[in-house]
């Protein structure tokens, strides 16, 4: 049972690590690549279901709602880091 718990914990950690990489790739591709590129569309399709709810929550904060900077990526990364730190490895 302990081995199964370890495998699940490591798998969740790996999933969140890959998600962090894809978030970073999406931000970088947003600056340099065309939005019609396959790499950008792939990163967008994978990360948008995670980023969109965070963006919705942040839009209810008046200071962040009027900001020209999209803080949802930073907040999503922070949440992922906190979840990864909470995982017993």
HUNORPE-V507199 format. One record per backbone hydrogen bond with DSSP energy under -1.0 kcal/mol. CO is the residue of the C=O (numbers start at 1). NH is the residue of the N-H. If there is no record, write none. Layout:
CO:NH
CO:NH
This chain:
1:5
2:6
3:7
4:8
5:9
6:10
7:11
8:12
9:13
10:14
11:15
12:16
13:17
14:18
15:19
16:20
17:21
18:22
19:23
20:24
21:25
22:26
23:27
24:28
25:29
26:30
28:32
29:33
34:37
37:41
38:42
39:43
40:44
41:45
42:46
43:47
44:48
47:50
47:51
48:52
51:55
52:56
53:57
54:58
55:59
57:60
58:61
61:65
62:66
71:75
72:76
73:77
74:78
75:79
76:80
77:81
78:82
79:83
80:84
81:85
82:86
